[in-house]
């Protein structure tokens, strides 16, 4: 396993060196192209091994240039680069400005037309929804039992008639309150000739303000009728209200028992449109089929607005009732409801509002175009000039890397791709050195840990005592104890000798510890009790094999047995600390414990990686840190005569939980 790891990391170092050579070759080739002349090849025969040409007159002239900026301008690579960058940046800006200015007018007009039509459609939908709801309410309430009872012939008992009427009025009041935007509900009884209202006391039709409406409905063959201000000119109550009327029952083939009237205020439509903004001169108007305004946002006088509406409707009908058309200097959207009311919605947006918007767009585009061209030209010139100097630093870095001098560094970096290239070369050289050093340190550390791990396994003295105990039981012919002792001993040997570097589940380690403590109990008079409390699913967490055995051994031989009591107790606990997001493993014994001075000394030994004392504890600590990271902590707590507590804290995100394996049937 160690040789495979070493080979793997050696291959990694080789790959890094190879990648560095490839990157250096590429950088070197780029520099050759930039400088416009050949440089000597380093990594193999690139284009053939070439000698550096003799200095020419042009080279000598370049050396004598008094200004670096003048030298920058005379290099054709940079001049071509700047011209290309200017063309690439300015030409798209000019095209974008031209397209924006020429297309802004039609785009804005299309967008406004779409939004205007959408606004009109939404208002039409609201009106149709209200009208359809009135029809649904009339059908619904005309079939109510309470209304049907109130429309029959009067009872001989006065009390029953009063109760039926009160019940009907209560139903109308409740319905009016629930509907919300209804001014009132009335029911006319054809049998009694009375008007029952949700807002007024019952009255005879002869004395009711609804008599003209009832007469008008009775003279009509229709089962429903919608009345607005143009339906009955001069009718005072229709000037600010609209009324929907339907027969009871609604089916015209049944005998009529009465009429239901649903009235609503026109100002509710005014409230729906008054917050709509269509510019300083734009407006939206709701009209009757005859052209009388129901609601409007126009700021013109009544006479002027009436003339404007008549002209629009006349032109609209001449064109065949289109949804949108141009009228003089305005864009008009007109739509009529498809319900029984036939109301018309007219929306007007003056063209000046559009030209004003496109003018703002044009001025803004021209302004930003000029600013962007100026900034772009200045930025490109500055960028090209400052690009020349970082190239020299990168060239020096490449020359150093090609000679194998990985300790060479670029001290200053430009804030561009050339600077990033220098940082990458520096990082690669540093990383290669770090990998070599880490490989050496890792091999040495693994060697020391393996030696300590072998020292912490079952030592020959323990094996000698165990075999001697088996011999004693053999002499006494206690074959049951021999069988038990040999079974546990073989299990311990198998567990400890199999592939030491592999990890195991915490539950497996606890099973091993139970056999280990059981073996100790057969050898010594002191009976040790091993308890453990493991939270789920920490019993399946992966830990290094034999990472807890040295801690139990330390508790037994340095704490419990020296105490010389008949029993001893060791408790193992594993739980998750939610606040610190760490996994905690505690091993507590009731042995002799340690005085404060010796405890502090033991803590100091644990912090020294090269310490030769307390091999078992140090081995466990180092192996856990290698597996779970440098944040792994091992703490010791003790009081003389009160036992020892060893607390191990592991980072929760480093823990691996192994799924349970089910046996095949």
Secondary structure as a PSIPRED ss2 file (coil, helix, strand):
# PSIPRED VFORMAT (PSIPRED V4.0)

   1 X C   1.000  0.000  0.000
   2 X H   0.000  1.000  0.000
   3 X H   0.000  1.000  0.000
   4 X H   0.000  1.000  0.000
   5 X H   0.000  1.000  0.000
   6 X H   0.000  1.000  0.000
   7 X H   0.000  1.000  0.000
   8 X H   0.000  1.000  0.000
   9 X H   0.000  1.000  0.000
  10 X H   0.000  1.000  0.000
  11 X H   0.000  1.000  0.000
  12 X H   0.000  1.000  0.000
  13 X H   0.000  1.000  0.000
  14 X H   0.000  1.000  0.000
  15 X H   0.000  1.000  0.000
  16 X H   0.000  1.000  0.000
  17 X H   0.000  1.000  0.000
  18 X H   0.000  1.000  0.000
  19 X H   0.000  1.000  0.000
  20 X H   0.000  1.000  0.000
  21 X H   0.000  1.000  0.000
  22 X H   0.000  1.000  0.000
  23 X H   0.000  1.000  0.000
  24 X H   0.000  1.000  0.000
  25 X H   0.000  1.000  0.000
  26 X H   0.000  1.000  0.000
  27 X H   0.000  1.000  0.000
  28 X H   0.000  1.000  0.000
  29 X H   0.000  1.000  0.000
  30 X H   0.000  1.000  0.000
  31 X H   0.000  1.000  0.000
  32 X H   0.000  1.000  0.000
  33 X H   0.000  1.000  0.000
  34 X H   0.000  1.000  0.000
  35 X H   0.000  1.000  0.000
  36 X C   1.000  0.000  0.000
  37 X C   1.000  0.000  0.000
  38 X C   1.000  0.000  0.000
  39 X C   1.000  0.000  0.000
  40 X C   1.000  0.000  0.000
  41 X C   1.000  0.000  0.000
  42 X C   1.000  0.000  0.000
  43 X C   1.000  0.000  0.000
  44 X C   1.000  0.000  0.000
  45 X C   1.000  0.000  0.000
  46 X C   1.000  0.000  0.000
  47 X C   1.000  0.000  0.000
  48 X C   1.000  0.000  0.000
  49 X C   1.000  0.000  0.000
  50 X C   1.000  0.000  0.000
  51 X C   1.000  0.000  0.000
  52 X C   1.000  0.000  0.000
  53 X C   1.000  0.000  0.000
  54 X C   1.000  0.000  0.000
  55 X C   1.000  0.000  0.000
  56 X C   1.000  0.000  0.000
  57 X H   0.000  1.000  0.000
  58 X H   0.000  1.000  0.000
  59 X H   0.000  1.000  0.000
  60 X H   0.000  1.000  0.000
  61 X H   0.000  1.000  0.000
  62 X H   0.000  1.000  0.000
  63 X H   0.000  1.000  0.000
  64 X C   1.000  0.000  0.000
  65 X C   1.000  0.000  0.000
  66 X C   1.000  0.000  0.000
  67 X C   1.000  0.000  0.000
  68 X H   0.000  1.000  0.000
  69 X H   0.000  1.000  0.000
  70 X H   0.000  1.000  0.000
  71 X H   0.000  1.000  0.000
  72 X H   0.000  1.000  0.000
  73 X H   0.000  1.000  0.000
  74 X H   0.000  1.000  0.000
  75 X C   1.000  0.000  0.000
  76 X H   0.000  1.000  0.000
  77 X H   0.000  1.000  0.000
  78 X H   0.000  1.000  0.000
  79 X H   0.000  1.000  0.000
  80 X H   0.000  1.000  0.000
  81 X H   0.000  1.000  0.000
  82 X H   0.000  1.000  0.000
  83 X H   0.000  1.000  0.000
  84 X H   0.000  1.000  0.000
  85 X H   0.000  1.000  0.000
  86 X H   0.000  1.000  0.000
  87 X H   0.000  1.000  0.000
  88 X H   0.000  1.000  0.000
  89 X H   0.000  1.000  0.000
  90 X H   0.000  1.000  0.000
  91 X H   0.000  1.000  0.000
  92 X H   0.000  1.000  0.000
  93 X H   0.000  1.000  0.000
  94 X H   0.000  1.000  0.000
  95 X H   0.000  1.000  0.000
  96 X H   0.000  1.000  0.000
  97 X H   0.000  1.000  0.000
  98 X H   0.000  1.000  0.000
  99 X H   0.000  1.000  0.000
 100 X H   0.000  1.000  0.000
 101 X H   0.000  1.000  0.000
 102 X H   0.000  1.000  0.000
 103 X H   0.000  1.000  0.000
 104 X H   0.000  1.000  0.000
 105 X H   0.000  1.000  0.000
 106 X H   0.000  1.000  0.000
 107 X H   0.000  1.000  0.000
 108 X H   0.000  1.000  0.000
 109 X H   0.000  1.000  0.000
 110 X H   0.000  1.000  0.000
 111 X H   0.000  1.000  0.000
 112 X H   0.000  1.000  0.000
 113 X H   0.000  1.000  0.000
 114 X H   0.000  1.000  0.000
 115 X H   0.000  1.000  0.000
 116 X H   0.000  1.000  0.000
 117 X H   0.000  1.000  0.000
 118 X H   0.000  1.000  0.000
 119 X H   0.000  1.000  0.000
 120 X H   0.000  1.000  0.000
 121 X H   0.000  1.000  0.000
 122 X H   0.000  1.000  0.000
 123 X H   0.000  1.000  0.000
 124 X H   0.000  1.000  0.000
 125 X H   0.000  1.000  0.000
 126 X H   0.000  1.000  0.000
 127 X H   0.000  1.000  0.000
 128 X H   0.000  1.000  0.000
 129 X H   0.000  1.000  0.000
 130 X H   0.000  1.000  0.000
 131 X H   0.000  1.000  0.000
 132 X H   0.000  1.000  0.000
 133 X H   0.000  1.000  0.000
 134 X H   0.000  1.000  0.000
 135 X H   0.000  1.000  0.000
 136 X H   0.000  1.000  0.000
 137 X H   0.000  1.000  0.000
 138 X H   0.000  1.000  0.000
 139 X H   0.000  1.000  0.000
 140 X H   0.000  1.000  0.000
 141 X H   0.000  1.000  0.000
 142 X H   0.000  1.000  0.000
 143 X C   1.000  0.000  0.000
 144 X C   1.000  0.000  0.000
 145 X H   0.000  1.000  0.000
 146 X H   0.000  1.000  0.000
 147 X H   0.000  1.000  0.000
 148 X H   0.000  1.000  0.000
 149 X H   0.000  1.000  0.000
 150 X H   0.000  1.000  0.000
 151 X C   1.000  0.000  0.000
 152 X C   1.000  0.000  0.000
 153 X C   1.000  0.000  0.000
 154 X C   1.000  0.000  0.000
 155 X C   1.000  0.000  0.000
 156 X C   1.000  0.000  0.000
 157 X C   1.000  0.000  0.000
 158 X H   0.000  1.000  0.000
 159 X H   0.000  1.000  0.000
 160 X H   0.000  1.000  0.000
 161 X H   0.000  1.000  0.000
 162 X H   0.000  1.000  0.000
 163 X H   0.000  1.000  0.000
 164 X H   0.000  1.000  0.000
 165 X H   0.000  1.000  0.000
 166 X H   0.000  1.000  0.000
 167 X H   0.000  1.000  0.000
 168 X H   0.000  1.000  0.000
 169 X H   0.000  1.000  0.000
 170 X H   0.000  1.000  0.000
 171 X H   0.000  1.000  0.000
 172 X H   0.000  1.000  0.000
 173 X H   0.000  1.000  0.000
 174 X H   0.000  1.000  0.000
 175 X H   0.000  1.000  0.000
 176 X H   0.000  1.000  0.000
 177 X H   0.000  1.000  0.000
 178 X H   0.000  1.000  0.000
 179 X H   0.000  1.000  0.000
 180 X C   1.000  0.000  0.000
 181 X C   1.000  0.000  0.000
 182 X C   1.000  0.000  0.000
 183 X C   1.000  0.000  0.000
 184 X E   0.000  0.000  1.000
 185 X E   0.000  0.000  1.000
 186 X E   0.000  0.000  1.000
 187 X E   0.000  0.000  1.000
 188 X E   0.000  0.000  1.000
 189 X E   0.000  0.000  1.000
 190 X C   1.000  0.000  0.000
 191 X C   1.000  0.000  0.000
 192 X C   1.000  0.000  0.000
 193 X C   1.000  0.000  0.000
 194 X E   0.000  0.000  1.000
 195 X E   0.000  0.000  1.000
 196 X E   0.000  0.000  1.000
 197 X E   0.000  0.000  1.000
 198 X C   1.000  0.000  0.000
 199 X C   1.000  0.000  0.000
 200 X C   1.000  0.000  0.000
 201 X C   1.000  0.000  0.000
 202 X C   1.000  0.000  0.000
 203 X E   0.000  0.000  1.000
 204 X E   0.000  0.000  1.000
 205 X H   0.000  1.000  0.000
 206 X H   0.000  1.000  0.000
 207 X H   0.000  1.000  0.000
 208 X C   1.000  0.000  0.000
 209 X C   1.000  0.000  0.000
 210 X C   1.000  0.000  0.000
 211 X H   0.000  1.000  0.000
 212 X H   0.000  1.000  0.000
 213 X H   0.000  1.000  0.000
 214 X H   0.000  1.000  0.000
 215 X H   0.000  1.000  0.000
 216 X H   0.000  1.000  0.000
 217 X H   0.000  1.000  0.000
 218 X H   0.000  1.000  0.000
 219 X C   1.000  0.000  0.000
 220 X C   1.000  0.000  0.000
 221 X C   1.000  0.000  0.000
 222 X C   1.000  0.000  0.000
 223 X C   1.000  0.000  0.000
 224 X E   0.000  0.000  1.000
 225 X E   0.000  0.000  1.000
 226 X E   0.000  0.000  1.000
 227 X E   0.000  0.000  1.000
 228 X C   1.000  0.000  0.000
 229 X C   1.000  0.000  0.000
 230 X C   1.000  0.000  0.000
 231 X C   1.000  0.000  0.000
 232 X C   1.000  0.000  0.000
 233 X C   1.000  0.000  0.000
 234 X C   1.000  0.000  0.000
 235 X C   1.000  0.000  0.000
 236 X H   0.000  1.000  0.000
 237 X H   0.000  1.000  0.000
 238 X H   0.000  1.000  0.000
 239 X C   1.000  0.000  0.000
 240 X C   1.000  0.000  0.000
 241 X E   0.000  0.000  1.000
 242 X E   0.000  0.000  1.000
 243 X E   0.000  0.000  1.000
 244 X E   0.000  0.000  1.000
 245 X E   0.000  0.000  1.000
 246 X E   0.000  0.000  1.000
 247 X E   0.000  0.000  1.000
 248 X E   0.000  0.000  1.000
 249 X C   1.000  0.000  0.000
 250 X C   1.000  0.000  0.000
 251 X C   1.000  0.000  0.000
 252 X C   1.000  0.000  0.000
 253 X C   1.000  0.000  0.000
 254 X C   1.000  0.000  0.000
 255 X C   1.000  0.000  0.000
 256 X C   1.000  0.000  0.000
 257 X C   1.000  0.000  0.000
 258 X E   0.000  0.000  1.000
 259 X E   0.000  0.000  1.000
 260 X E   0.000  0.000  1.000
 261 X E   0.000  0.000  1.000
 262 X E   0.000  0.000  1.000
 263 X E   0.000  0.000  1.000
 264 X E   0.000  0.000  1.000
 265 X E   0.000  0.000  1.000
 266 X C   1.000  0.000  0.000
 267 X H   0.000  1.000  0.000
 268 X H   0.000  1.000  0.000
 269 X H   0.000  1.000  0.000
 270 X H   0.000  1.000  0.000
 271 X H   0.000  1.000  0.000
 272 X H   0.000  1.000  0.000
 273 X H   0.000  1.000  0.000
 274 X C   1.000  0.000  0.000
 275 X C   1.000  0.000  0.000
 276 X C   1.000  0.000  0.000
 277 X C   1.000  0.000  0.000
 278 X C   1.000  0.000  0.000
 279 X C   1.000  0.000  0.000
 280 X C   1.000  0.000  0.000
 281 X C   1.000  0.000  0.000
 282 X C   1.000  0.000  0.000
 283 X E   0.000  0.000  1.000
 284 X E   0.000  0.000  1.000
 285 X E   0.000  0.000  1.000
 286 X E   0.000  0.000  1.000
 287 X E   0.000  0.000  1.000
 288 X C   1.000  0.000  0.000
 289 X C   1.000  0.000  0.000
 290 X C   1.000  0.000  0.000
 291 X C   1.000  0.000  0.000
 292 X C   1.000  0.000  0.000
 293 X E   0.000  0.000  1.000
 294 X E   0.000  0.000  1.000
 295 X E   0.000  0.000  1.000
 296 X E   0.000  0.000  1.000
 297 X C   1.000  0.000  0.000
 298 X C   1.000  0.000  0.000
 299 X C   1.000  0.000  0.000
 300 X C   1.000  0.000  0.000
 301 X C   1.000  0.000  0.000
 302 X H   0.000  1.000  0.000
 303 X H   0.000  1.000  0.000
 304 X H   0.000  1.000  0.000
 305 X H   0.000  1.000  0.000
 306 X H   0.000  1.000  0.000
 307 X H   0.000  1.000  0.000
 308 X H   0.000  1.000  0.000
 309 X H   0.000  1.000  0.000
 310 X H   0.000  1.000  0.000
 311 X H   0.000  1.000  0.000
 312 X H   0.000  1.000  0.000
 313 X H   0.000  1.000  0.000
 314 X H   0.000  1.000  0.000
 315 X H   0.000  1.000  0.000
 316 X H   0.000  1.000  0.000
 317 X H   0.000  1.000  0.000
 318 X H   0.000  1.000  0.000
 319 X C   1.000  0.000  0.000
 320 X C   1.000  0.000  0.000
 321 X C   1.000  0.000  0.000
 322 X C   1.000  0.000  0.000
 323 X C   1.000  0.000  0.000
 324 X E   0.000  0.000  1.000
 325 X E   0.000  0.000  1.000
 326 X E   0.000  0.000  1.000
 327 X E   0.000  0.000  1.000
 328 X C   1.000  0.000  0.000
 329 X C   1.000  0.000  0.000
 330 X E   0.000  0.000  1.000
 331 X E   0.000  0.000  1.000
 332 X E   0.000  0.000  1.000
 333 X E   0.000  0.000  1.000
 334 X E   0.000  0.000  1.000
 335 X E   0.000  0.000  1.000
 336 X E   0.000  0.000  1.000
 337 X C   1.000  0.000  0.000
 338 X C   1.000  0.000  0.000
 339 X C   1.000  0.000  0.000
 340 X C   1.000  0.000  0.000
 341 X C   1.000  0.000  0.000
 342 X C   1.000  0.000  0.000
 343 X C   1.000  0.000  0.000
 344 X E   0.000  0.000  1.000
 345 X E   0.000  0.000  1.000
 346 X E   0.000  0.000  1.000
 347 X E   0.000  0.000  1.000
 348 X E   0.000  0.000  1.000
 349 X E   0.000  0.000  1.000
 350 X E   0.000  0.000  1.000
 351 X H   0.000  1.000  0.000
 352 X H   0.000  1.000  0.000
 353 X H   0.000  1.000  0.000
 354 X H   0.000  1.000  0.000
 355 X H   0.000  1.000  0.000
 356 X H   0.000  1.000  0.000
 357 X H   0.000  1.000  0.000
 358 X H   0.000  1.000  0.000
 359 X H   0.000  1.000  0.000
 360 X H   0.000  1.000  0.000
 361 X H   0.000  1.000  0.000
 362 X H   0.000  1.000  0.000
 363 X H   0.000  1.000  0.000
 364 X H   0.000  1.000  0.000
 365 X H   0.000  1.000  0.000
 366 X H   0.000  1.000  0.000
 367 X H   0.000  1.000  0.000
 368 X H   0.000  1.000  0.000
 369 X H   0.000  1.000  0.000
 370 X H   0.000  1.000  0.000
 371 X H   0.000  1.000  0.000
 372 X H   0.000  1.000  0.000
 373 X H   0.000  1.000  0.000
 374 X H   0.000  1.000  0.000
 375 X H   0.000  1.000  0.000
 376 X H   0.000  1.000  0.000
 377 X H   0.000  1.000  0.000
 378 X H   0.000  1.000  0.000
 379 X H   0.000  1.000  0.000
 380 X H   0.000  1.000  0.000
 381 X H   0.000  1.000  0.000
 382 X H   0.000  1.000  0.000
 383 X H   0.000  1.000  0.000
 384 X H   0.000  1.000  0.000
 385 X H   0.000  1.000  0.000
 386 X H   0.000  1.000  0.000
 387 X H   0.000  1.000  0.000
 388 X H   0.000  1.000  0.000
 389 X H   0.000  1.000  0.000
 390 X H   0.000  1.000  0.000
 391 X H   0.000  1.000  0.000
 392 X H   0.000  1.000  0.000
 393 X H   0.000  1.000  0.000
 394 X H   0.000  1.000  0.000
 395 X H   0.000  1.000  0.000
 396 X H   0.000  1.000  0.000
 397 X H   0.000  1.000  0.000
 398 X H   0.000  1.000  0.000
 399 X H   0.000  1.000  0.000
 400 X H   0.000  1.000  0.000
 401 X H   0.000  1.000  0.000
 402 X H   0.000  1.000  0.000
 403 X C   1.000  0.000  0.000
 404 X C   1.000  0.000  0.000
 405 X C   1.000  0.000  0.000
 406 X C   1.000  0.000  0.000
 407 X C   1.000  0.000  0.000
 408 X C   1.000  0.000  0.000
 409 X C   1.000  0.000  0.000
 410 X C   1.000  0.000  0.000
 411 X C   1.000  0.000  0.000
 412 X C   1.000  0.000  0.000
 413 X C   1.000  0.000  0.000
 414 X C   1.000  0.000  0.000
 415 X C   1.000  0.000  0.000
 416 X C   1.000  0.000  0.000
 417 X H   0.000  1.000  0.000
 418 X H   0.000  1.000  0.000
 419 X H   0.000  1.000  0.000
 420 X H   0.000  1.000  0.000
 421 X H   0.000  1.000  0.000
 422 X H   0.000  1.000  0.000
 423 X H   0.000  1.000  0.000
 424 X H   0.000  1.000  0.000
 425 X H   0.000  1.000  0.000
 426 X H   0.000  1.000  0.000
 427 X H   0.000  1.000  0.000
 428 X H   0.000  1.000  0.000
 429 X H   0.000  1.000  0.000
 430 X H   0.000  1.000  0.000
 431 X H   0.000  1.000  0.000
 432 X H   0.000  1.000  0.000
 433 X H   0.000  1.000  0.000
 434 X H   0.000  1.000  0.000
 435 X H   0.000  1.000  0.000
 436 X H   0.000  1.000  0.000
 437 X H   0.000  1.000  0.000
 438 X H   0.000  1.000  0.000
 439 X H   0.000  1.000  0.000
 440 X H   0.000  1.000  0.000
 441 X H   0.000  1.000  0.000
 442 X H   0.000  1.000  0.000
 443 X H   0.000  1.000  0.000
 444 X H   0.000  1.000  0.000
 445 X H   0.000  1.000  0.000
 446 X H   0.000  1.000  0.000
 447 X H   0.000  1.000  0.000
 448 X H   0.000  1.000  0.000
 449 X H   0.000  1.000  0.000
 450 X H   0.000  1.000  0.000
 451 X H   0.000  1.000  0.000
 452 X H   0.000  1.000  0.000
 453 X H   0.000  1.000  0.000
 454 X H   0.000  1.000  0.000
 455 X H   0.000  1.000  0.000
 456 X H   0.000  1.000  0.000
 457 X C   1.000  0.000  0.000
 458 X C   1.000  0.000  0.000
 459 X C   1.000  0.000  0.000
 460 X H   0.000  1.000  0.000
 461 X H   0.000  1.000  0.000
 462 X H   0.000  1.000  0.000
 463 X H   0.000  1.000  0.000
 464 X H   0.000  1.000  0.000
 465 X H   0.000  1.000  0.000
 466 X H   0.000  1.000  0.000
 467 X H   0.000  1.000  0.000
 468 X H   0.000  1.000  0.000
 469 X H   0.000  1.000  0.000
 470 X H   0.000  1.000  0.000
 471 X H   0.000  1.000  0.000
 472 X H   0.000  1.000  0.000
 473 X H   0.000  1.000  0.000
 474 X H   0.000  1.000  0.000
 475 X H   0.000  1.000  0.000
 476 X C   1.000  0.000  0.000
 477 X C   1.000  0.000  0.000
 478 X C   1.000  0.000  0.000
 479 X H   0.000  1.000  0.000
 480 X H   0.000  1.000  0.000
 481 X H   0.000  1.000  0.000
 482 X H   0.000  1.000  0.000
 483 X H   0.000  1.000  0.000
 484 X H   0.000  1.000  0.000
 485 X H   0.000  1.000  0.000
 486 X H   0.000  1.000  0.000
 487 X H   0.000  1.000  0.000
 488 X H   0.000  1.000  0.000
 489 X H   0.000  1.000  0.000
 490 X H   0.000  1.000  0.000
 491 X H   0.000  1.000  0.000
 492 X H   0.000  1.000  0.000
 493 X H   0.000  1.000  0.000
 494 X H   0.000  1.000  0.000
 495 X H   0.000  1.000  0.000
 496 X H   0.000  1.000  0.000
 497 X H   0.000  1.000  0.000
 498 X C   1.000  0.000  0.000
 499 X C   1.000  0.000  0.000
 500 X C   1.000  0.000  0.000
 501 X C   1.000  0.000  0.000
 502 X C   1.000  0.000  0.000
 503 X E   0.000  0.000  1.000
 504 X E   0.000  0.000  1.000
 505 X E   0.000  0.000  1.000
 506 X H   0.000  1.000  0.000
 507 X H   0.000  1.000  0.000
 508 X H   0.000  1.000  0.000
 509 X H   0.000  1.000  0.000
 510 X H   0.000  1.000  0.000
 511 X H   0.000  1.000  0.000
 512 X H   0.000  1.000  0.000
 513 X H   0.000  1.000  0.000
 514 X H   0.000  1.000  0.000
 515 X H   0.000  1.000  0.000
 516 X H   0.000  1.000  0.000
 517 X H   0.000  1.000  0.000
 518 X H   0.000  1.000  0.000
 519 X H   0.000  1.000  0.000
 520 X H   0.000  1.000  0.000
 521 X H   0.000  1.000  0.000
 522 X H   0.000  1.000  0.000
 523 X H   0.000  1.000  0.000
 524 X C   1.000  0.000  0.000
 525 X C   1.000  0.000  0.000
 526 X C   1.000  0.000  0.000
 527 X E   0.000  0.000  1.000
 528 X E   0.000  0.000  1.000
 529 X E   0.000  0.000  1.000
 530 X E   0.000  0.000  1.000
 531 X E   0.000  0.000  1.000
 532 X E   0.000  0.000  1.000
 533 X E   0.000  0.000  1.000
 534 X E   0.000  0.000  1.000
 535 X C   1.000  0.000  0.000
 536 X C   1.000  0.000  0.000
 537 X C   1.000  0.000  0.000
 538 X H   0.000  1.000  0.000
 539 X H   0.000  1.000  0.000
 540 X H   0.000  1.000  0.000
 541 X E   0.000  0.000  1.000
 542 X E   0.000  0.000  1.000
 543 X E   0.000  0.000  1.000
 544 X E   0.000  0.000  1.000
 545 X C   1.000  0.000  0.000
 546 X C   1.000  0.000  0.000
 547 X C   1.000  0.000  0.000
 548 X C   1.000  0.000  0.000
 549 X H   0.000  1.000  0.000
 550 X H   0.000  1.000  0.000
 551 X H   0.000  1.000  0.000
 552 X H   0.000  1.000  0.000
 553 X H   0.000  1.000  0.000
 554 X H   0.000  1.000  0.000
 555 X H   0.000  1.000  0.000
 556 X H   0.000  1.000  0.000
 557 X H   0.000  1.000  0.000
 558 X H   0.000  1.000  0.000
 559 X H   0.000  1.000  0.000
 560 X H   0.000  1.000  0.000
 561 X H   0.000  1.000  0.000
 562 X H   0.000  1.000  0.000
 563 X H   0.000  1.000  0.000
 564 X C   1.000  0.000  0.000
 565 X C   1.000  0.000  0.000
 566 X C   1.000  0.000  0.000
 567 X E   0.000  0.000  1.000
 568 X E   0.000  0.000  1.000
 569 X E   0.000  0.000  1.000
 570 X E   0.000  0.000  1.000
 571 X E   0.000  0.000  1.000
 572 X E   0.000  0.000  1.000
 573 X E   0.000  0.000  1.000
 574 X E   0.000  0.000  1.000
 575 X E   0.000  0.000  1.000
 576 X E   0.000  0.000  1.000
 577 X E   0.000  0.000  1.000
 578 X C   1.000  0.000  0.000
 579 X C   1.000  0.000  0.000
 580 X C   1.000  0.000  0.000
 581 X C   1.000  0.000  0.000
 582 X E   0.000  0.000  1.000
 583 X E   0.000  0.000  1.000
 584 X E   0.000  0.000  1.000
 585 X E   0.000  0.000  1.000
 586 X E   0.000  0.000  1.000
 587 X E   0.000  0.000  1.000
 588 X E   0.000  0.000  1.000
 589 X E   0.000  0.000  1.000
 590 X C   1.000  0.000  0.000
 591 X C   1.000  0.000  0.000
 592 X C   1.000  0.000  0.000
 593 X C   1.000  0.000  0.000
 594 X C   1.000  0.000  0.000
 595 X C   1.000  0.000  0.000
 596 X H   0.000  1.000  0.000
 597 X H   0.000  1.000  0.000
 598 X H   0.000  1.000  0.000
 599 X H   0.000  1.000  0.000
 600 X H   0.000  1.000  0.000
 601 X H   0.000  1.000  0.000
 602 X H   0.000  1.000  0.000
 603 X H   0.000  1.000  0.000
 604 X H   0.000  1.000  0.000
 605 X H   0.000  1.000  0.000
 606 X H   0.000  1.000  0.000
 607 X H   0.000  1.000  0.000
 608 X C   1.000  0.000  0.000
 609 X C   1.000  0.000  0.000
 610 X C   1.000  0.000  0.000
 611 X C   1.000  0.000  0.000
 612 X C   1.000  0.000  0.000
 613 X C   1.000  0.000  0.000
 614 X C   1.000  0.000  0.000
 615 X H   0.000  1.000  0.000
 616 X H   0.000  1.000  0.000
 617 X H   0.000  1.000  0.000
 618 X H   0.000  1.000  0.000
 619 X H   0.000  1.000  0.000
 620 X H   0.000  1.000  0.000
 621 X H   0.000  1.000  0.000
 622 X H   0.000  1.000  0.000
 623 X H   0.000  1.000  0.000
 624 X H   0.000  1.000  0.000
 625 X H   0.000  1.000  0.000
 626 X H   0.000  1.000  0.000
 627 X H   0.000  1.000  0.000
 628 X H   0.000  1.000  0.000
 629 X C   1.000  0.000  0.000
 630 X C   1.000  0.000  0.000
 631 X C   1.000  0.000  0.000
 632 X C   1.000  0.000  0.000
 633 X E   0.000  0.000  1.000
 634 X E   0.000  0.000  1.000
 635 X E   0.000  0.000  1.000
 636 X E   0.000  0.000  1.000
 637 X E   0.000  0.000  1.000
 638 X E   0.000  0.000  1.000
 639 X C   1.000  0.000  0.000
 640 X C   1.000  0.000  0.000
 641 X C   1.000  0.000  0.000
 642 X C   1.000  0.000  0.000
 643 X C   1.000  0.000  0.000
 644 X E   0.000  0.000  1.000
 645 X E   0.000  0.000  1.000
 646 X E   0.000  0.000  1.000
 647 X E   0.000  0.000  1.000
 648 X E   0.000  0.000  1.000
 649 X E   0.000  0.000  1.000
 650 X E   0.000  0.000  1.000
 651 X E   0.000  0.000  1.000
 652 X H   0.000  1.000  0.000
 653 X H   0.000  1.000  0.000
 654 X H   0.000  1.000  0.000
 655 X C   1.000  0.000  0.000
 656 X C   1.000  0.000  0.000
 657 X E   0.000  0.000  1.000
 658 X C   1.000  0.000  0.000
 659 X C   1.000  0.000  0.000
 660 X C   1.000  0.000  0.000
 661 X C   1.000  0.000  0.000
 662 X C   1.000  0.000  0.000
 663 X C   1.000  0.000  0.000
 664 X C   1.000  0.000  0.000
 665 X C   1.000  0.000  0.000
